[in-house]
Amino acid sequence: MENYKLVLPEHLNQYGFLFGGNLLMWVDEFAWIAATLAYPDCRFVTVGMDRVEFKRSVCEGTILRFTVQDPKPGRTSLTWSVRVWRDEEEIFSTHVTLVCIDENGAKTALP
């Protein structure tokens, strides 16, 4: 799955660069969307990201490309590989793990 995001002034930190928390929010959101599209009858919550290391700074007006791929299913969870690109340069990557929950918030098996 591929998504895009335009970096706007409200996404910047006090130094004029993309605030890392915004990038993490988008990574989490796109992984959740991928999981929900793959398993439309399931509820998912994020339980973790394996690594957070920002490789390059990002300025206002940049269009970021997010790729979400290679789901690794477990019994109750999915782990997605998420990569973020500026032009053709990878600026961030991580693995996002989401767990399937029931209506009471307890872990439940994937179908």
Order of alpha helices (4+ residues) and beta strands (2+ residues): beta-alpha-beta-beta-beta-beta
